[in-house]
Amino acid sequence: MDVTAVDFPTELRELRATLTSILEVSDLDGLRARIAELSEQAAAPDLWNDPDRAQAVTSRLSHLQAEADRLQRMTSRLDDLEVLVELAEGEGDGEQAADTWAEAERELVEVRRALGDLEVRTLLSGEYDARDALVTIRSEAGGVDAADFAEMLMRMYLRWAERHGYRIEVYDTSYAEEAGLKSATFKVSAPYAYGTLSVEQGTHRLVRISPFDNQGRRQTSFAGVEVLPVVEETDHIEIPENDVRVDVFRSSGPGGQSVNTTDSAVRITHLPTGIVVTCQNEKSQLQNKASALRVLQAKLLERARQERQAELDALKTEGSSWGNQMRSYVLHPYQMVKDLRTEYETGNPTAVFDGEIDLFLESGIRWRRQQEKAGV
């Protein structure tokens, strides 16, 4: 009699075909060639004469090695699953065979999930998708609730990064007077951080009973998320000194209190475009200025990309009355978080605010690829 209801031959063929497609798109041989090239650069005795370049080389090398290891582990894992199935087939119908089939079914579920994650990664083929991400969160309509919501979103992304072991650098935090944040900017260092997080860009909406309303009324508030690719050396975004105005001031913490006795915070205004960036989280004025310039370069890079696509963007429809709202978080009168583009939703907002957003990211990436294929 059959000891398993799973059609393993069909399942294994489909998984092998999926993995083959992933390996072709990922270009494992090309990946290994880039790793060898970066390893040679990392071994150069004069590498750390230029700390910024050294950091870029070692970070990129680490990311690519992790990507190659992930592909190799997936290949080995599928090979092992095929061996496990062969072992179960050779054990007949006894109790030992039943245990082996049960183990194979459990591993099949895990392999299918892991391959799904890898498949999503292959959808990230944009010009800057492989880069680190520069994320800015701003409170919008909703007063103190919006500022509190902005801080909730920042914690959500930081917890997501922490869950995955990704490195975070906070460049600037501007606190609201009563509670929460006016804005915050931070960098996420991870393989394909920009491609993954770019689907988070847009307006996020929170509906809840306001903890700041003594009458306990329901409040709707909004926060905006901007995601940019981090500038690399090869981008050559040059900013003439005459094009910027640099102002220095004292860093401030919650409630406007000073957290530094010197004018170490830096605000840079790009005069031709009017773009303003600030950085106050580093210890020295020079460090804050360098970080602020990196943020400005990222914004100018994104502006140039948008200008190249301006003609195509002009042909797109304005969209619905929702504008660019992309996710709704409802805490009252029911519990739900829903992506307004993909229709993906969950009834557990607590987990989402604690960083469990991978399924939202995956659905967003798949939705974006469908939009691109449809020419939307």
C-alpha positions in Angstrom: 0.0 0.0 0.0 1.0 3.7 -0.5 2.8 5.2 2.5 2.6 8.8 1.3 0.1 10.8 -0.7 2.7 13.1 -2.1 3.7 12.6 -5.8 7.4 12.8 -5.2 8.6 12.2 -8.8 6.4 15.1 -10.1 7.4 17.3 -7.1 11.1 16.7 -7.6 11.0 17.3 -11.3 9.2 20.6 -10.8 11.7 21.7 -8.0 14.7 20.7 -10.2 13.3 22.7 -13.1 12.8 25.7 -10.9 16.3 25.4 -9.5 17.8 25.1 -13.0 16.0 28.2 -14.1 17.2 30.1 -11.0 20.8 29.0 -11.6 20.6 30.2 -15.2 19.3 33.6 -14.3 21.7 34.0 -11.4 24.7 33.2 -13.6 26.6 31.2 -11.0 29.8 31.1 -13.1 29.7 34.9 -13.6 29.1 35.3 -9.8 32.1 33.2 -9.0 34.2 35.2 -11.5 33.2 38.5 -9.7 34.0 36.9 -6.4 37.5 35.9 -7.6 38.1 39.5 -8.9 36.9 41.1 -5.6 39.0 38.6 -3.6 42.1 39.7 -5.5 41.3 43.4 -4.8 40.6 42.6 -1.1 44.0 40.9 -0.8 45.9 44.0 -2.1 48.3 45.3 0.6 47.3 48.9 -0.1 43.5 48.4 0.1 42.9 50.1 3.4 44.8 53.2 2.3 41.4 54.2 1.0 39.0 53.1 3.8 35.8 54.0 1.8 36.9 51.9 -1.2 38.0 49.1 1.1 34.7 49.0 2.9 32.9 49.0 -0.5 35.1 46.1 -1.8 34.8 43.9 1.3 31.1 44.6 1.7 30.4 43.7 -2.0 32.6 40.6 -1.7 30.7 39.4 1.4 27.4 39.9 -0.3 28.4 38.0 -3.4 29.9 35.1 -1.4 26.7 34.8 0.6 24.7 34.7 -2.6 26.9 32.0 -4.1 26.8 30.0 -0.9 23.0 30.3 -0.9 22.8 28.9 -4.4 25.2 26.1 -3.6 23.4 25.1 -0.4 20.1 25.0 -2.3 21.6 22.7 -4.9 23.0 20.3 -2.2 19.7 20.4 -0.3 17.7 19.3 -3.4 20.3 16.6 -4.1 19.9 15.3 -0.5 16.1 15.3 -0.8 16.3 13.1 -3.9 18.6 10.7 -2.1 16.2 10.6 0.8 13.3 9.7 -1.5 15.4 6.9 -3.1 16.2 5.6 0.4 12.5 5.6 1.4 11.6 3.8 -1.8 14.1 1.1 -1.0 12.8 0.5 2.5 9.5 -1.1 1.5 6.3 -0.5 3.5 7.5 -1.0 7.1 7.6 1.5 10.0 11.1 2.6 9.1 10.0 3.5 5.6 7.0 5.5 6.9 9.4 7.5 9.1 11.7 8.2 6.1 8.7 9.2 4.0 7.5 11.6 6.7 11.0 13.1 6.9 11.1 13.5 3.1 7.7 15.3 3.2 8.9 17.7 5.8 12.0 18.5 3.9 10.0 18.8 0.7 8.0 21.6 2.3 11.1 23.4 3.4 12.9 23.1 0.1 9.8 24.3 -1.8 9.7 27.4 0.5 13.5 28.1 0.2 13.3 27.8 -3.6 10.4 30.2 -3.6 12.6 32.8 -1.8 15.4 32.2 -4.3 12.9 32.6 -7.2 11.8 36.0 -5.9 15.5 37.0 -5.8 15.8 36.3 -9.5 13.0 38.8 -10.2 15.3 41.6 -8.9 17.0 42.4 -12.1 16.7 46.2 -12.1 19.7 48.5 -12.7 20.2 49.2 -8.9 18.4 46.2 -7.3 21.5 44.5 -6.0 22.6 47.6 -4.0 22.2 48.6 -0.4 19.1 50.7 0.3 18.7 54.2 1.7 15.3 54.4 3.5 13.6 57.6 4.6 10.4 57.7 6.6 8.4 60.8 7.1 5.3 61.5 9.2 2.5 63.0 7.0 -1.2 63.8 7.8 -2.4 62.9 11.3 -0.4 65.1 13.7 1.1 63.3 16.7 -0.4 60.0 15.6 1.4 60.3 12.3 4.7 60.9 14.0 4.1 57.9 16.3 3.2 55.8 13.2 6.5 56.9 11.5 8.4 55.6 14.5 6.4 52.4 14.4 7.4 51.9 10.8 11.1 52.6 11.5 11.1 50.0 14.2 9.3 47.6 11.8 12.1 47.9 9.3 14.9 47.7 11.9 13.4 44.6 13.4 13.1 43.1 9.9 16.8 43.8 9.2 17.7 42.4 12.6 15.8 39.2 12.0 17.9 38.7 8.8 21.2 39.8 10.3 21.4 42.9 8.0 23.5 45.8 9.1 21.8 49.2 9.7 23.3 52.7 9.8 21.0 55.5 11.0 22.0 58.8 9.3 19.4 61.1 10.7 16.5 61.1 13.2 14.3 64.2 13.6 12.0 63.8 16.6 8.5 65.3 16.9 7.8 67.5 19.8 5.2 65.3 21.6 6.1 61.8 20.5 7.4 59.9 17.5 9.4 61.0 14.5 9.1 63.8 12.0 11.5 61.9 9.8 14.4 59.4 9.8 16.9 58.2 7.3 18.9 54.9 7.5 20.9 52.6 5.3 20.3 48.9 5.0 23.3 46.9 4.0 22.2 43.5 2.5 22.3 41.6 -0.8 19.6 43.2 -3.0 18.4 45.5 -0.2 17.3 48.2 -2.6 15.4 45.8 -5.0 13.7 44.1 -2.0 12.7 47.3 -0.1 11.9 49.5 -3.1 8.4 47.9 -3.1 7.8 49.6 0.3 7.9 53.1 -1.3 4.7 55.0 -1.0 2.2 56.1 1.6 1.4 53.9 4.6 -2.0 54.3 6.4 -2.8 53.5 10.0 -6.3 53.3 11.5 -6.5 52.9 15.3 -7.9 54.3 18.5 -5.5 57.1 19.2 -3.5 56.7 22.4 -3.1 60.5 22.3 -6.8 61.3 22.3 -8.3 61.5 25.8 -11.7 60.8 24.3 -10.6 57.5 22.8 -11.6 58.4 19.2 -10.5 56.5 16.1 -7.7 58.3 14.2 -6.4 57.8 10.7 -2.8 58.8 10.1 -0.2 58.6 7.3 3.5 58.1 6.9 5.6 58.2 3.7 8.4 55.8 2.9 11.1 56.6 0.3 13.6 54.0 -0.8 16.7 54.9 -2.8 19.7 52.8 -4.0 23.0 53.7 -2.3 25.5 55.5 -4.5 28.6 53.5 -5.5 32.0 54.8 -6.8 31.1 53.9 -10.3 28.1 56.3 -10.4 30.3 59.4 -10.5 27.7 61.7 -9.1 29.9 64.8 -8.7 28.6 67.8 -6.7 30.4 71.1 -7.3 31.1 73.0 -4.1 29.3 76.0 -5.5 26.1 74.0 -5.8 25.7 73.3 -2.1 25.2 75.3 1.0 26.4 73.7 4.2 24.8 74.7 7.6 25.8 73.3 11.0 23.8 73.1 14.1 23.5 71.2 17.4 22.0 67.7 17.3 18.6 67.4 19.0 16.9 64.5 20.7 13.3 63.8 21.7 11.4 67.0 22.7 14.0 69.1 21.1 16.6 68.7 23.8 20.2 69.1 22.8 22.2 65.9 22.7 25.5 67.5 21.8 27.3 70.6 23.1 28.9 71.3 19.7 27.6 72.2 16.3 28.2 68.8 14.9 25.0 68.2 13.0 25.0 69.1 9.3 22.4 70.3 6.8 23.3 70.4 3.1 21.1 72.3 0.6 21.6 71.4 -3.1 21.0 74.8 -4.7 20.1 73.8 -8.3 17.4 71.4 -7.1 16.4 72.6 -3.7 17.1 69.1 -2.2 17.9 69.4 1.5 19.5 66.6 3.6 20.6 66.5 7.2 22.7 64.2 9.3 23.2 64.4 13.0 23.8 60.9 14.3 27.6 60.8 13.8 30.0 62.1 16.5 31.8 64.7 14.4 30.9 67.4 11.9 33.1 65.8 9.3 31.4 62.4 9.7 28.0 64.0 9.5 28.9 66.0 6.4 30.3 62.8 4.6 27.1 60.9 5.5 24.9 63.8 4.3 26.8 64.0 1.0 26.2 60.3 0.5 22.4 60.8 1.0 22.4 63.8 -1.3 24.3 61.7 -4.0 21.6 59.0 -3.7 18.8 61.5 -4.1 20.5 63.0 -7.2 21.1 59.6 -8.7 17.4 58.8 -8.2 16.4 62.1 -9.7 18.5 61.4 -12.8 16.9 58.0 -13.1 13.5 59.5 -12.9 14.3 62.1 -15.5 15.4 59.4 -17.9 12.0 57.8 -17.5 10.0 61.0 -17.5 8.6 60.5 -21.0 7.4 57.0 -20.1 6.0 58.1 -16.7 4.0 60.8 -18.4 2.1 58.1 -20.4 1.0 56.4 -17.2 -2.4 57.0 -15.7 -2.8 58.9 -12.5 -4.2 55.9 -10.7 -7.1 55.7 -8.4 -8.3 58.2 -5.7 -6.0 56.3 -3.3 -3.1 58.1 -4.8 0.1 56.4 -3.9 -1.1 54.7 -0.8 0.3 51.2 -0.8 -0.5 49.6 2.6 -3.2 49.9 5.2 -2.7 48.9 8.9 -6.0 48.6 10.7 -6.0 48.1 14.5 -9.6 49.1 15.1 -12.4 48.0 14.8 -10.7 44.9 13.5 -7.1 43.7 13.1 -5.6 43.6 9.6 -2.7 44.7 7.5 -3.4 44.8 3.7 -1.3 45.7 0.7 -3.6 47.8 -1.5 -1.7 46.8 -4.7 -1.3 43.1 -4.3 -4.4 42.4 -2.1 -2.1 40.4 0.2 -3.2 40.7 3.8 -2.7 39.3 7.3 -4.8 39.5 10.5 -1.7 39.9 12.7 -0.6 43.5 12.8 1.5 42.9 15.9 3.8 40.5 14.0 4.0 42.9 11.1 5.1 45.8 13.3 7.6 43.4 14.8 9.3 43.0 11.4 7.5 40.0 9.9 7.1 41.6 6.4 8.8 39.1 4.1 5.5 37.9 2.6 4.5 41.5 1.9 7.9 42.1 0.2 7.6 38.9 -1.8 4.1 39.7 -3.0 5.2 43.3 -3.9 8.1 42.1 -5.9 6.0 39.6 -7.9 3.3 42.3 -8.4 5.9 44.7 -9.7 7.2 42.1 -12.2 3.7 41.5 -13.4 3.2 45.2 -13.9 6.4 45.5 -15.9 5.4 42.5 -18.1 2.0 44.1 -18.7 3.7 47.4 -19.6 1.9 49.3 -16.8 
